[in-house]
Amino acid sequence: MRTITIILSLFLAATHTLAQPHNQASVQASDSTYSYDRRRFSVDTSQFADTVPLLWSGQKAYLPVIVNGQKFLFLLDTGAGMSILYKEAMRRRSHSLTDALAPAGRIKMLDALGQEATVDVVLAERVVVGNNDSCPSRLTLSNYPLCLMSRPAGTVHCDGVLGFDFINKGLLAKIDTRQAQLIVSDQPKLFANESGYTLKYKLQHHVPYLQLWPFAHMDELMAFDTGCSYMCLLNNKHFADYERLRPNEVAAQTYDSNSSQVLIGTLSADTTHTPTHLRLHSLRWQRYSINDVTAQTTRWSSRVGAPILEHHALVIDGRRRRIVLQPYK
């Protein structure tokens, strides 16, 4: 039996234009190169703490987003360096939306499976994270860049992806699936009195990477990726190196699966890699361990995915570059 795991993460690559024709969306495309810089867009709201309703479905988090007055449902994807608006969603909206999306150029992107493509970028005059455009406390982004892409095959129906770049502006974000909410704020001490397990993260490709321990003596740099519906993916080369050193430990956590997992990225599908299926005794996060973790190997970068939000709230501090894991009791 073949099953599908969706990975929507999108990385920024070198910003040169490929010499190839590109698809036209509803807006006029630009042939210039777009150089990504998060300083180009602004957070208009200040001294705010906003609670945004969150839809937790299929082990993914979805948020209401308003783009130039038009309402959409976006996937919250911390593994995406930029946000995405699907072309199919644009075509269902009025011309007032597309007229207000300014072509900004083209950028080369990589998805989580290493597939490369050049896509159009547009600038939205006003993006509101939430479902009320008129509330003054809403997180409002101006001149916000959106990649225009076709919706990946096999994905749950949504209109786009909200990437990690808005948190990279120095904001705090608490994802709480039990309360079905995302709390976003620019107040650095908002969650100071809350307990949890804190890890610093590194930015690579503009997304957060954490140092975690999938095996007793193996530490691994893993992307924190809420666009990934698998709890844990391990780079196959790093896994094989560890397996050679500690074959008995690895064998005790390996199992046969009747299903063949197909990983689907934003731009591609990984149909060539036969993964090793694992049931890890634990995935260690600093002094805290998540026990009995289902995992598999991948040809691409290791990552911890959205299922971690099933049993934990999580605070991301974009100013201090740290993530606090808060287990539900």
Backbone bond lengths (Angstrom), bond angles and torsions (degrees), N, CA, C in turn:
res aa  C-N    CA-C-N  psi(-1)  N-CA   C-N-CA  omega(-1)  CA-C   N-CA-C  phi
1 M - - - 1.455 - - 1.524 108.93 -
2 R 1.297 117.69 137.93 1.450 122.55 -179.43 1.521 109.07 -109.73
3 T 1.322 116.67 126.40 1.453 121.75 176.30 1.515 108.95 -117.05
4 I 1.311 115.38 167.33 1.458 121.29 -172.54 1.524 109.47 -122.93
5 T 1.303 116.73 132.17 1.453 122.48 171.46 1.517 107.85 -114.57
6 I 1.335 116.58 129.68 1.456 121.60 -175.51 1.520 109.94 -95.34
7 I 1.322 116.31 131.50 1.462 122.46 172.42 1.522 107.12 -127.76
8 L 1.327 116.90 118.54 1.454 119.98 -175.27 1.527 113.40 -105.70
9 S 1.316 116.89 7.66 1.452 119.42 -173.83 1.520 111.52 -64.82
10 L 1.311 115.03 144.23 1.458 121.51 -176.79 1.515 108.79 -135.75
11 F 1.326 116.87 127.31 1.456 121.60 -179.20 1.517 109.80 -107.73
12 L 1.323 115.21 153.63 1.459 120.37 171.32 1.517 108.84 -85.49
13 A 1.298 116.32 139.40 1.462 121.25 176.49 1.521 108.34 -116.76
14 A 1.320 115.61 -161.72 1.461 119.06 177.46 1.519 109.28 -60.74
15 T 1.322 116.66 144.65 1.451 120.27 -171.11 1.529 111.63 -100.11
16 H 1.334 117.36 54.00 1.462 119.08 172.87 1.522 108.76 -112.12
17 T 1.310 116.07 156.48 1.454 120.93 -175.43 1.518 110.52 -89.37
18 L 1.329 116.55 134.59 1.454 120.64 175.49 1.522 109.41 -80.89
19 A 1.304 117.01 144.28 1.461 120.91 179.70 1.520 109.61 -83.95
20 Q 1.311 115.61 77.16 1.464 120.52 179.96 1.515 108.33 -151.59
21 P 1.339 118.13 152.31 1.458 119.47 177.14 1.512 109.90 -67.85
22 H 1.346 116.47 155.63 1.444 119.83 -179.51 1.521 109.60 -128.25
23 N 1.337 115.04 158.05 1.447 120.43 -179.18 1.518 110.22 -74.72
24 Q 1.303 116.57 141.70 1.445 121.69 176.57 1.519 109.01 -90.97
25 A 1.330 116.72 129.91 1.453 120.36 170.77 1.520 107.24 -92.02
26 S 1.325 116.22 -158.19 1.461 119.46 -179.28 1.513 112.10 -76.58
27 V 1.342 116.89 -16.06 1.454 119.67 176.91 1.516 108.91 -101.30
28 Q 1.311 115.96 158.02 1.460 120.54 178.26 1.518 109.27 -70.10
29 A 1.315 117.33 126.64 1.467 121.05 -178.85 1.524 109.78 -79.47
30 S 1.316 115.71 158.12 1.460 122.19 178.55 1.518 109.20 -116.58
31 D 1.340 116.06 143.57 1.460 120.27 -179.97 1.530 112.14 -91.84
32 S 1.323 118.49 -1.93 1.456 120.55 -179.70 1.527 110.37 -78.84
33 T 1.325 115.47 164.75 1.457 121.15 179.88 1.525 109.65 -90.63
34 Y 1.327 116.09 133.99 1.462 120.62 176.35 1.527 108.45 -98.61
35 S 1.324 116.51 120.78 1.463 121.71 177.43 1.517 108.41 -97.40
36 Y 1.326 115.28 115.09 1.461 119.19 -174.84 1.526 111.27 -69.74
37 D 1.319 115.60 134.62 1.457 122.92 175.03 1.524 106.74 -155.79
38 R 1.337 116.22 115.20 1.465 118.23 -175.62 1.526 112.29 -65.80
39 R 1.325 118.39 -13.91 1.466 120.48 176.78 1.520 112.10 -72.03
40 R 1.311 116.60 -11.77 1.460 119.56 -177.40 1.530 112.75 -74.49
41 F 1.321 116.85 -25.07 1.462 117.51 175.99 1.519 109.07 -108.69
42 S 1.322 116.48 161.79 1.457 120.34 -173.15 1.520 110.78 -127.85
43 V 1.343 114.50 152.31 1.467 122.12 170.53 1.523 106.21 -96.58
44 D 1.322 116.25 112.57 1.464 120.01 -173.71 1.525 113.25 -79.74
45 T 1.328 116.90 -25.62 1.452 120.71 -178.05 1.524 109.59 -83.28
46 S 1.339 117.37 145.93 1.464 121.17 177.43 1.517 109.73 -138.14
47 Q 1.339 115.18 154.56 1.464 121.71 -178.79 1.528 110.81 50.13
48 F 1.312 115.12 55.24 1.462 120.03 -175.82 1.515 110.56 -128.15
49 A 1.313 115.77 156.44 1.464 124.02 170.29 1.519 105.59 -143.35
50 D 1.296 115.00 103.26 1.462 121.04 -171.13 1.520 110.51 -109.36
51 T 1.319 116.61 137.82 1.457 122.35 175.57 1.522 109.18 -105.33
52 V 1.329 114.84 118.67 1.464 121.57 -176.64 1.527 108.40 -108.02
53 P 1.323 118.61 130.41 1.472 119.20 176.58 1.517 111.41 -63.86
54 L 1.320 115.52 138.99 1.464 121.95 -175.92 1.528 108.71 -122.64
55 L 1.313 115.72 131.73 1.458 121.84 175.01 1.525 108.29 -99.05
56 W 1.341 116.74 117.33 1.458 122.14 178.05 1.521 107.38 -102.39
57 S 1.326 116.59 108.78 1.461 121.07 -174.33 1.521 109.11 -144.45
58 G 1.342 115.83 130.31 1.453 119.66 179.42 1.507 112.70 60.33
59 Q 1.333 116.50 33.84 1.470 122.98 -177.41 1.528 111.94 56.76
60 K 1.304 115.69 39.62 1.458 123.31 172.52 1.527 108.37 -137.12
61 A 1.337 115.86 151.87 1.461 122.03 -179.53 1.523 109.30 -107.55
62 Y 1.328 115.91 128.12 1.463 121.99 -179.37 1.523 109.83 -121.46
63 L 1.336 115.13 144.50 1.458 121.14 -176.46 1.526 110.54 -129.55
64 P 1.346 117.59 145.48 1.468 119.67 170.71 1.525 109.90 -74.41
65 V 1.316 116.51 132.67 1.457 122.78 -179.67 1.527 108.09 -133.75
66 I 1.306 117.07 136.05 1.462 122.17 178.88 1.523 108.73 -110.93
67 V 1.319 116.37 118.52 1.458 122.67 -179.69 1.522 108.53 -110.69
68 N 1.314 115.68 113.48 1.473 121.01 -179.37 1.525 111.93 49.03
69 G 1.336 116.54 43.10 1.457 121.79 176.21 1.509 115.67 87.17
70 Q 1.339 117.99 -6.82 1.462 122.16 -178.87 1.535 109.36 -101.74
71 K 1.337 117.35 134.58 1.456 122.01 -175.94 1.526 111.37 -88.55
72 F 1.340 114.23 136.44 1.452 121.80 179.46 1.525 109.39 -137.04
73 L 1.333 115.07 167.33 1.459 122.05 171.49 1.522 107.33 -117.90
74 F 1.351 116.51 118.57 1.462 121.90 -176.57 1.527 110.01 -113.22
75 L 1.320 115.16 145.41 1.456 121.52 170.74 1.523 109.17 -77.70
76 L 1.335 117.84 132.60 1.454 121.66 173.93 1.527 108.01 -82.11
77 D 1.327 116.48 113.30 1.466 121.62 -172.83 1.527 109.32 -128.83
78 T 1.346 116.20 98.54 1.469 120.01 179.42 1.526 112.28 -73.15
79 G 1.316 117.71 -9.58 1.452 121.29 176.85 1.512 113.20 -90.54
80 A 1.328 117.78 3.34 1.466 122.37 179.27 1.525 108.88 -105.13
81 G 1.326 116.94 125.78 1.455 120.88 -179.07 1.513 113.46 -73.10
82 M 1.335 117.07 -25.32 1.462 122.32 177.17 1.518 108.87 -133.85
83 S 1.312 115.30 164.62 1.462 120.36 177.96 1.522 110.67 -88.76
84 I 1.323 115.32 160.24 1.462 122.46 -173.85 1.519 109.31 -130.82
85 L 1.302 116.37 138.96 1.470 122.67 168.53 1.518 107.04 -116.54
86 Y 1.336 116.71 122.04 1.454 120.13 -177.76 1.523 110.25 -74.54
87 K 1.316 115.26 138.07 1.465 120.69 -178.71 1.522 111.83 -61.10
88 E 1.338 116.15 -34.82 1.473 119.42 179.79 1.523 110.95 -62.66
89 A 1.325 117.37 -35.77 1.466 120.76 178.56 1.517 111.06 -70.75
90 M 1.316 117.16 -36.03 1.468 121.08 178.04 1.513 111.48 -62.53
91 R 1.336 115.88 -41.02 1.465 119.10 -174.67 1.516 112.50 -66.42
92 R 1.341 116.85 -20.93 1.462 119.70 -179.98 1.525 112.37 -87.94
93 R 1.330 117.66 -3.07 1.449 121.09 -176.83 1.520 110.67 -101.82
94 S 1.328 114.14 170.44 1.459 120.07 -177.12 1.525 110.57 -75.34
95 H 1.332 114.82 165.24 1.461 120.10 179.50 1.528 111.56 -66.24
96 S 1.332 118.34 -20.26 1.461 120.56 179.44 1.521 111.49 -62.72
97 L 1.341 117.03 -30.08 1.463 120.05 177.23 1.517 110.37 -70.78
98 T 1.320 117.00 -53.59 1.461 120.33 -174.80 1.519 111.72 -66.50
99 D 1.334 117.27 -31.63 1.461 119.79 178.88 1.524 111.53 -65.39
100 A 1.344 116.22 -27.25 1.468 120.31 -177.15 1.522 112.72 -93.72
101 L 1.327 118.12 1.20 1.455 121.77 176.97 1.528 108.28 -95.76
102 A 1.316 116.23 111.54 1.458 121.12 -174.62 1.523 110.49 -88.01
103 P 1.337 118.96 123.61 1.471 120.30 176.22 1.528 110.76 -59.72
104 A 1.339 115.94 133.16 1.466 120.43 -175.67 1.525 112.76 -118.35
105 G 1.327 117.17 -7.06 1.459 119.71 -178.69 1.509 111.26 125.56
106 R 1.324 115.45 -163.14 1.460 121.41 -177.88 1.528 109.19 -128.48
107 I 1.323 115.51 150.64 1.464 120.09 -178.04 1.516 109.34 -139.35
108 K 1.333 115.70 144.68 1.455 119.69 176.95 1.524 108.63 -85.93
109 M 1.325 115.29 134.47 1.458 121.66 -176.81 1.524 110.27 -125.82
110 L 1.329 115.57 155.40 1.455 123.22 169.41 1.513 108.10 -122.21
111 D 1.337 117.12 137.27 1.458 117.85 171.37 1.524 109.07 -89.63
112 A 1.336 117.00 179.74 1.461 121.38 -173.95 1.523 112.61 -67.81
113 L 1.331 117.95 -12.58 1.454 121.92 179.35 1.526 112.14 -102.31
114 G 1.339 116.15 7.99 1.454 120.28 174.92 1.508 115.13 89.17
115 Q 1.334 118.46 1.25 1.466 120.81 179.46 1.523 109.77 -74.79
116 E 1.301 116.38 138.69 1.454 122.86 -174.99 1.515 110.71 -111.63
117 A 1.325 116.20 142.28 1.467 120.93 175.34 1.520 108.04 -156.46
118 T 1.318 115.45 159.10 1.454 121.05 173.97 1.523 108.20 -108.57
119 V 1.320 116.15 128.69 1.460 120.80 -173.88 1.524 109.99 -126.43
120 D 1.330 115.28 158.78 1.459 121.26 176.40 1.520 110.22 -79.34
121 V 1.322 115.49 145.60 1.461 122.58 175.65 1.522 108.36 -119.72
122 V 1.340 115.79 134.20 1.462 121.25 174.52 1.523 108.60 -121.91
123 L 1.319 116.05 157.15 1.456 121.37 177.39 1.517 108.80 -108.40
124 A 1.341 115.68 124.15 1.462 121.49 176.41 1.519 108.60 -91.42
125 E 1.302 115.70 129.52 1.465 119.80 -177.61 1.525 111.66 -61.37
126 R 1.347 116.45 -37.94 1.470 119.60 -175.61 1.528 108.81 -148.57
127 V 1.334 116.20 121.84 1.459 122.31 174.97 1.527 107.99 -123.02
128 V 1.325 115.83 125.57 1.460 121.90 179.68 1.523 108.10 -113.09
129 V 1.339 116.97 125.21 1.458 121.66 175.89 1.524 107.22 -89.63
130 G 1.312 117.06 107.54 1.457 122.89 -173.82 1.507 109.18 141.25
131 N 1.320 116.41 -176.46 1.469 119.92 -176.14 1.515 113.44 -115.75
132 N 1.338 117.26 17.17 1.460 120.81 -179.54 1.515 108.74 -136.86
133 D 1.311 116.12 103.75 1.459 121.91 -174.63 1.524 112.34 -71.10
134 S 1.338 117.64 -22.92 1.464 120.74 -172.94 1.526 113.50 -94.49
135 C 1.326 118.77 -8.24 1.461 121.40 -178.41 1.526 109.86 -73.97
136 P 1.338 119.87 123.42 1.472 121.13 -175.92 1.519 113.95 -66.83
137 S 1.342 117.70 -19.05 1.465 119.57 -177.74 1.523 112.26 -88.10
138 R 1.313 118.29 -1.73 1.455 120.55 -178.27 1.524 111.39 -68.04
139 L 1.329 115.10 144.71 1.461 120.62 173.60 1.526 108.00 -66.91
140 T 1.327 115.56 116.17 1.460 121.50 -176.95 1.522 109.55 -121.59
141 L 1.337 115.59 128.25 1.457 122.73 -179.45 1.524 108.89 -112.87
142 S 1.316 116.51 132.01 1.464 121.11 -179.77 1.520 110.31 -111.54
143 N 1.339 114.71 145.18 1.464 121.49 179.34 1.530 110.39 57.52
144 Y 1.330 115.00 43.40 1.472 121.36 -169.26 1.530 110.24 -87.67
145 P 1.353 118.13 127.93 1.471 120.35 -177.90 1.527 111.85 -79.47
146 L 1.318 115.80 137.36 1.465 123.68 177.02 1.520 108.79 -130.23
147 C 1.314 116.52 130.34 1.460 120.63 172.49 1.523 108.90 -80.93
148 L 1.316 116.58 137.47 1.461 121.47 176.39 1.521 108.96 -97.65
149 M 1.345 116.15 118.92 1.452 120.75 -177.25 1.513 109.73 -144.14
150 S 1.320 116.03 159.24 1.459 121.15 172.43 1.521 109.43 -78.00
151 R 1.318 116.01 147.69 1.458 120.64 179.71 1.528 109.47 -66.20
152 P 1.346 118.58 129.63 1.470 120.94 179.98 1.524 111.31 -62.18
153 A 1.319 116.18 144.11 1.459 121.05 177.79 1.523 110.20 -63.43
154 G 1.320 115.85 139.53 1.450 120.40 175.29 1.510 115.00 86.32
155 T 1.336 119.05 -2.08 1.457 120.50 -178.65 1.518 110.57 -83.24
156 V 1.325 115.13 154.70 1.456 120.91 172.94 1.520 107.91 -65.15
157 H 1.313 115.70 145.18 1.457 119.66 -175.55 1.527 110.88 -65.17
158 C 1.317 116.55 115.03 1.461 122.27 169.58 1.520 106.44 -148.90
159 D 1.306 115.94 174.54 1.459 119.95 -170.27 1.522 113.90 -99.65
160 G 1.323 116.62 -11.07 1.451 118.95 -178.49 1.509 111.25 173.29
161 V 1.319 115.41 -166.16 1.467 123.03 -175.99 1.520 108.26 -132.13
162 L 1.328 116.30 131.41 1.457 121.49 172.25 1.520 107.57 -98.49
163 G 1.328 116.21 111.79 1.453 121.53 -173.61 1.514 113.33 -85.31
164 F 1.331 114.74 -173.29 1.462 121.41 -173.61 1.521 112.53 -82.12
165 D 1.325 118.40 -7.87 1.463 119.80 -170.74 1.521 113.38 -64.97
166 F 1.342 119.08 -30.36 1.464 118.61 -179.07 1.532 110.67 -70.88
167 I 1.341 118.15 -32.92 1.465 120.90 174.96 1.521 110.13 -70.23
168 N 1.326 116.56 -32.40 1.461 121.22 177.45 1.523 113.40 -63.64
169 K 1.320 117.44 -9.73 1.463 120.54 175.68 1.524 111.56 -77.02
170 G 1.336 118.02 3.94 1.461 121.58 179.09 1.514 113.94 98.10
171 L 1.328 116.31 18.66 1.464 120.06 -178.99 1.525 111.40 -88.47
172 L 1.329 115.36 164.44 1.453 123.26 170.39 1.523 108.22 -105.82
173 A 1.325 115.79 141.34 1.464 120.55 178.63 1.519 109.07 -140.07
174 K 1.319 116.62 125.43 1.466 121.20 175.77 1.519 108.83 -111.33
175 I 1.336 115.42 118.47 1.464 121.93 179.21 1.526 107.45 -97.04
176 D 1.323 116.61 120.46 1.466 121.74 -176.77 1.528 108.50 -133.51
177 T 1.322 116.07 97.50 1.467 119.34 -176.60 1.523 111.91 -74.56
178 R 1.330 118.87 -26.89 1.467 120.87 178.27 1.532 110.67 -66.67
179 Q 1.322 115.84 -38.76 1.460 120.50 177.47 1.533 111.73 -90.10
180 A 1.322 116.36 -0.58 1.470 122.25 179.51 1.520 111.51 52.75
181 Q 1.344 115.60 52.82 1.461 118.41 -178.19 1.521 111.43 -153.35
182 L 1.324 113.94 154.78 1.459 123.44 169.94 1.521 106.26 -118.68
183 I 1.328 116.73 122.59 1.455 121.01 175.61 1.524 107.66 -101.35
184 V 1.332 116.28 123.84 1.465 121.83 -178.86 1.519 108.64 -121.55
185 S 1.332 116.04 137.14 1.463 119.02 -176.99 1.524 110.40 -154.47
186 D 1.334 114.52 158.59 1.459 120.82 171.14 1.521 111.22 -105.86
187 Q 1.332 117.71 8.63 1.460 122.19 -179.22 1.536 109.08 -89.81
188 P 1.322 118.53 111.09 1.470 121.41 -169.47 1.526 114.53 -64.64
189 K 1.340 118.57 -21.00 1.466 120.75 -176.91 1.526 112.83 -106.94
190 L 1.306 117.05 15.36 1.463 119.88 -174.60 1.529 112.32 -58.89
191 F 1.337 117.43 -40.28 1.466 121.00 -176.70 1.540 111.38 -108.44
192 A 1.333 117.21 20.93 1.460 121.13 -173.50 1.520 112.89 -62.00
193 N 1.312 118.47 -30.51 1.462 121.67 -176.35 1.524 113.33 -91.93
194 E 1.320 116.76 3.35 1.458 119.97 179.69 1.525 109.98 -91.26
195 S 1.325 115.89 140.13 1.461 121.08 -178.53 1.525 110.42 -87.00
196 G 1.319 115.45 166.34 1.457 120.80 178.04 1.517 110.25 160.88
197 Y 1.312 115.63 -172.55 1.458 123.12 -177.98 1.523 108.17 -113.47
198 T 1.322 115.41 115.92 1.463 121.78 -169.46 1.525 111.37 -100.92
199 L 1.326 115.70 133.85 1.451 122.65 172.45 1.525 109.31 -130.90
200 K 1.326 115.84 137.63 1.454 119.79 171.02 1.527 109.08 -76.41
201 Y 1.319 116.51 147.18 1.453 119.28 175.74 1.519 110.25 -119.71
202 K 1.325 114.47 156.92 1.448 122.12 174.82 1.522 108.70 -107.18
203 L 1.306 115.74 145.17 1.464 119.93 175.29 1.524 109.61 -91.21
204 Q 1.322 115.85 122.49 1.452 122.26 170.92 1.521 107.39 -130.99
205 H 1.305 116.74 130.28 1.468 120.77 -174.71 1.526 110.47 55.94
206 H 1.339 117.09 29.26 1.466 123.67 177.16 1.528 113.27 70.53
207 V 1.327 118.57 17.62 1.462 121.95 177.29 1.532 109.09 -128.46
208 P 1.347 118.74 157.75 1.465 121.28 -173.13 1.522 112.99 -81.36
209 Y 1.343 114.82 137.62 1.462 122.77 174.91 1.530 108.72 -123.25
210 L 1.337 115.85 135.50 1.458 123.45 -177.52 1.521 110.57 -116.67
211 Q 1.329 116.49 148.31 1.462 121.18 174.39 1.529 108.17 -91.93
212 L 1.354 117.29 108.29 1.452 123.15 -177.91 1.529 109.82 -121.66
213 W 1.342 115.51 168.42 1.462 121.08 -176.16 1.531 109.73 -122.67
214 P 1.340 118.18 96.72 1.474 120.09 178.54 1.525 113.01 -77.25
215 F 1.320 117.46 -25.37 1.462 122.87 175.44 1.521 108.48 -126.58
216 A 1.321 115.10 166.77 1.464 120.29 -173.49 1.519 112.43 -56.89
217 H 1.347 117.47 -37.62 1.462 120.89 -174.86 1.531 111.40 -121.89
218 M 1.300 116.34 22.76 1.467 119.98 -179.53 1.524 109.40 -124.76
219 D 1.324 116.90 114.75 1.462 120.44 171.78 1.526 107.93 -102.43
220 E 1.302 115.65 141.62 1.458 120.76 -171.36 1.519 109.86 -138.33
221 L 1.330 116.49 133.49 1.451 121.22 174.79 1.523 107.75 -79.85
222 M 1.345 116.62 117.09 1.456 121.76 -171.57 1.528 110.29 -126.50
223 A 1.316 116.35 134.81 1.457 120.40 175.04 1.518 109.64 -68.46
224 F 1.339 115.82 136.34 1.464 119.48 170.49 1.522 106.74 -88.81
225 D 1.324 116.35 111.87 1.459 121.36 -162.24 1.530 110.72 -136.28
226 T 1.329 116.48 95.51 1.466 119.95 179.06 1.529 112.27 -75.78
227 G 1.324 117.53 -1.47 1.456 120.38 172.85 1.517 112.62 -86.91
228 C 1.331 116.59 -4.82 1.461 122.19 -178.90 1.525 108.90 -100.45
229 S 1.317 117.21 126.87 1.466 120.84 -177.41 1.521 112.27 -90.23
230 Y 1.328 117.61 6.47 1.459 121.57 175.51 1.524 108.30 -101.89
231 M 1.315 116.67 138.69 1.462 120.37 -177.97 1.521 111.39 -62.95
232 C 1.323 116.84 -41.54 1.466 119.61 -175.50 1.523 109.69 -149.67
233 L 1.322 115.95 126.99 1.459 122.83 171.98 1.520 107.96 -120.24
234 L 1.334 116.42 134.49 1.458 121.20 -178.70 1.521 110.03 -117.81
235 N 1.303 115.17 133.96 1.456 120.65 175.39 1.524 109.85 -56.80
236 N 1.336 116.51 127.91 1.454 121.30 -172.34 1.535 112.55 -63.43
237 K 1.325 118.02 -37.48 1.463 120.35 -179.59 1.521 110.94 -67.32
238 H 1.333 116.65 -44.98 1.466 119.82 179.22 1.533 110.22 -63.39
239 F 1.342 115.63 -39.94 1.463 119.77 178.30 1.529 110.86 -63.17
240 A 1.339 117.63 -44.34 1.466 121.37 -178.23 1.528 111.10 -64.48
241 D 1.331 116.39 -37.27 1.466 119.69 177.70 1.526 110.51 -62.57
242 Y 1.322 116.53 -42.50 1.466 120.00 179.97 1.522 111.13 -70.39
243 E 1.331 116.33 -36.52 1.468 120.42 179.89 1.532 110.93 -61.84
244 R 1.329 117.07 -36.84 1.469 120.16 178.58 1.528 111.12 -65.91
245 L 1.322 116.29 -33.29 1.463 120.04 -178.92 1.532 112.05 -78.46
246 R 1.338 116.99 -37.70 1.470 121.43 -174.89 1.534 109.94 -134.63
247 P 1.318 117.23 67.74 1.469 120.88 -174.58 1.531 113.28 -62.97
248 N 1.303 118.30 -36.97 1.464 120.20 -178.03 1.528 111.89 -68.14
249 E 1.326 116.28 -41.07 1.460 120.27 178.42 1.524 110.94 -62.58
250 V 1.331 116.15 -43.63 1.465 120.37 -179.66 1.525 110.81 -68.50
251 A 1.333 117.56 -42.22 1.465 120.65 -178.85 1.519 111.81 -60.24
252 A 1.323 117.17 -34.53 1.467 121.14 -179.55 1.523 112.12 -69.90
253 Q 1.338 117.12 -14.88 1.469 120.61 -178.22 1.528 112.13 -116.56
254 T 1.330 116.40 12.99 1.460 122.40 178.32 1.518 109.22 -106.28
255 Y 1.334 116.36 139.63 1.462 119.10 178.27 1.523 109.39 -139.00
256 D 1.317 116.01 157.74 1.458 121.71 176.99 1.516 109.39 -84.22
257 S 1.304 115.40 139.05 1.460 120.16 178.72 1.524 109.48 -118.48
258 N 1.325 116.23 142.11 1.460 120.78 177.63 1.523 112.38 -82.15
259 S 1.315 115.97 -7.18 1.458 119.45 -177.65 1.518 110.29 -110.44
260 S 1.296 116.01 149.86 1.459 122.46 174.82 1.521 108.15 -105.40
261 Q 1.319 116.42 114.08 1.453 120.78 -175.94 1.527 110.35 -80.18
262 V 1.316 116.26 128.53 1.466 121.93 175.14 1.518 107.61 -109.88
263 L 1.328 116.62 116.62 1.453 121.05 179.28 1.525 109.19 -87.07
264 I 1.333 115.92 126.19 1.458 122.37 -177.94 1.515 108.48 -109.74
265 G 1.334 116.75 118.64 1.455 121.38 176.16 1.517 110.89 -95.58
266 T 1.330 115.34 -178.65 1.457 119.74 179.07 1.521 111.75 -63.19
267 L 1.328 116.74 -32.95 1.454 121.00 -174.88 1.519 113.57 -115.56
268 S 1.340 118.24 -11.84 1.451 119.04 -169.06 1.520 111.15 -156.11
269 A 1.344 114.48 173.59 1.466 122.33 174.39 1.519 108.51 -127.72
270 D 1.341 115.97 139.42 1.463 121.04 -179.98 1.528 108.27 -94.86
271 T 1.322 116.37 93.34 1.466 121.23 -177.42 1.519 112.70 -103.39
272 T 1.337 117.43 -1.57 1.464 119.95 -173.85 1.527 112.87 -99.89
273 H 1.316 117.15 -21.06 1.462 120.30 -176.11 1.530 110.57 -90.76
274 T 1.326 116.57 126.99 1.458 121.34 173.21 1.521 108.01 -93.60
275 P 1.326 118.17 109.90 1.462 119.30 -171.64 1.525 112.59 -79.11
276 T 1.309 115.15 156.81 1.457 122.55 167.64 1.526 107.47 -92.54
277 H 1.332 116.45 128.20 1.460 121.14 -178.82 1.518 109.45 -94.12
278 L 1.325 115.73 133.82 1.451 121.94 -173.58 1.522 110.72 -129.00
279 R 1.302 114.92 148.71 1.456 121.13 166.09 1.524 106.04 -124.15
280 L 1.332 114.98 93.87 1.454 121.42 -174.29 1.522 110.90 -69.14
281 H 1.315 115.93 138.21 1.470 119.31 174.85 1.523 110.03 -58.86
282 S 1.325 115.97 -39.47 1.465 119.44 178.67 1.524 109.57 -161.88
283 L 1.314 115.05 156.61 1.458 123.25 169.20 1.518 105.20 -119.33
284 R 1.329 116.17 112.49 1.456 119.86 -170.14 1.527 110.74 -91.72
285 W 1.327 114.13 127.76 1.456 124.22 178.08 1.527 106.04 -116.21
286 Q 1.342 116.14 96.22 1.462 121.26 -175.45 1.533 109.25 55.80
287 R 1.339 119.34 -121.36 1.471 122.16 -179.74 1.529 112.48 -87.51
288 Y 1.319 117.43 0.36 1.459 122.21 -174.73 1.521 109.66 -109.62
289 S 1.326 116.61 140.03 1.463 120.98 179.99 1.521 110.35 -119.86
290 I 1.321 115.51 134.30 1.458 122.50 171.21 1.523 105.71 -98.30
291 N 1.317 116.91 118.36 1.456 121.04 -171.12 1.526 112.53 -93.74
292 D 1.338 114.65 154.81 1.461 122.72 173.80 1.532 111.22 55.08
293 V 1.314 115.25 65.17 1.464 122.17 -173.39 1.525 110.18 -101.89
294 T 1.323 116.81 124.52 1.461 121.81 173.83 1.525 109.22 -77.16
295 A 1.330 115.76 131.46 1.461 120.16 -176.93 1.520 109.23 -145.56
296 Q 1.322 115.35 166.34 1.451 120.86 171.78 1.515 108.95 -153.19
297 T 1.323 115.85 163.03 1.453 120.69 -179.16 1.523 110.36 -87.34
298 T 1.320 114.71 158.27 1.451 122.47 178.38 1.521 108.75 -144.27
299 R 1.317 116.80 156.30 1.467 119.83 176.86 1.518 111.77 -73.70
300 W 1.324 117.11 -15.08 1.457 120.43 -170.87 1.524 110.36 -108.29
301 S 1.299 117.33 -162.97 1.462 120.43 -170.70 1.529 111.67 -68.29
302 S 1.331 115.21 148.36 1.461 121.11 177.44 1.525 109.25 -69.05
303 R 1.329 115.66 151.97 1.464 118.84 -179.60 1.523 110.76 -159.48
304 V 1.319 115.18 153.57 1.454 122.34 170.45 1.523 106.34 -111.62
305 G 1.341 115.97 131.83 1.445 119.91 -167.25 1.514 115.65 -108.01
306 A 1.339 114.52 -170.26 1.456 122.92 -173.23 1.526 114.74 -59.77
307 P 1.348 121.71 -29.44 1.465 119.42 -179.59 1.527 114.78 -57.29
308 I 1.336 118.15 -17.52 1.462 119.32 176.19 1.524 110.89 -62.75
309 L 1.341 117.19 -23.21 1.462 121.66 -179.11 1.523 112.41 -77.90
310 E 1.326 117.36 -7.57 1.461 120.83 179.07 1.527 111.16 -66.96
311 H 1.327 116.77 -34.73 1.466 121.27 -174.39 1.521 113.37 -123.56
312 H 1.328 116.68 10.44 1.465 120.30 -178.06 1.527 110.18 -145.53
313 A 1.334 115.94 139.60 1.451 119.98 161.13 1.527 107.35 -84.16
314 L 1.321 116.18 164.09 1.452 118.51 -172.52 1.523 109.72 -152.03
315 V 1.335 116.25 128.54 1.462 122.26 179.04 1.522 108.94 -108.66
316 I 1.315 116.76 124.72 1.465 122.34 176.42 1.519 107.90 -107.12
317 D 1.305 115.63 123.71 1.461 122.12 179.39 1.518 107.89 -107.05
318 G 1.336 116.10 98.73 1.455 120.48 -177.11 1.508 114.09 -70.97
319 R 1.332 117.91 -18.00 1.464 121.07 179.11 1.530 110.50 -80.04
320 R 1.340 116.59 -46.24 1.465 121.20 -177.64 1.528 112.70 -93.41
321 R 1.307 116.47 -3.68 1.464 122.66 -179.06 1.529 111.33 54.76
322 R 1.292 115.28 61.15 1.453 121.27 177.35 1.519 109.61 -144.74
323 I 1.327 115.39 155.94 1.456 122.69 179.36 1.528 107.08 -127.07
324 V 1.329 115.47 132.22 1.460 121.94 179.95 1.519 108.40 -111.15
325 L 1.326 116.23 120.38 1.465 122.48 178.95 1.516 109.25 -93.31
326 Q 1.333 116.23 126.56 1.461 122.23 -177.25 1.519 109.58 -121.57
327 P 1.325 117.63 98.53 1.478 120.11 -179.44 1.526 111.49 -62.56
328 Y 1.330 116.16 138.39 1.456 119.43 171.52 1.521 108.27 -72.07
329 K 1.316 116.31 141.99 1.468 119.04 -178.80 1.517 109.47 -78.67
